[in-house]
């Protein structure tokens, strides 16, 4: 089930709880859902702090797709890119993170 939303800093807690709920409905264990929730908070906060230098009012888009086998997060921003070599981002300012359900 794909879902996308453009977020502001005040929406970070809501986004993280939504991802946690989607992961739970997708079959992830409670502990994994909590890790995903924290990951979303940290990732969006890092975009705001580093890509936008803490300035409010800039878009951060979070897209979530859950299948029976994995959860994928795509986080996109229009801010400053990461320094060269810091993290390979072949899709520009879109960071893709994926978790697979343990079998």
Secondary structure as the mmCIF struct_conf table of DSSP 4:
data_model
#
loop_
_struct_conf.conf_type_id
_struct_conf.id
_struct_conf.beg_label_comp_id
_struct_conf.beg_label_asym_id
_struct_conf.beg_label_seq_id
_struct_conf.end_label_comp_id
_struct_conf.end_label_asym_id
_struct_conf.end_label_seq_id
STRN STRN1 UNK A 3 UNK A 7
HELX_RH_3T_P HELX_RH_3T_P1 UNK A 9 UNK A 11
HELX_RH_AL_P HELX_RH_AL_P1 UNK A 12 UNK A 25
TURN_TY1_P TURN_TY1_P1 UNK A 26 UNK A 27
HELX_RH_AL_P HELX_RH_AL_P2 UNK A 30 UNK A 46
HELX_RH_PI_P HELX_RH_PI_P1 UNK A 47 UNK A 51
BEND BEND1 UNK A 52 UNK A 52
TURN_TY1_P TURN_TY1_P2 UNK A 53 UNK A 54
BEND BEND2 UNK A 56 UNK A 57
STRN STRN2 UNK A 60 UNK A 66
BEND BEND3 UNK A 68 UNK A 69
STRN STRN3 UNK A 70 UNK A 77
BEND BEND4 UNK A 79 UNK A 79
HELX_LH_PP_P HELX_LH_PP_P1 UNK A 80 UNK A 83
TURN_TY1_P TURN_TY1_P3 UNK A 84 UNK A 85
BEND BEND5 UNK A 86 UNK A 87
TURN_TY1_P TURN_TY1_P4 UNK A 90 UNK A 93
STRN STRN4 UNK A 94 UNK A 100
HELX_LH_PP_P HELX_LH_PP_P2 UNK A 101 UNK A 102
#
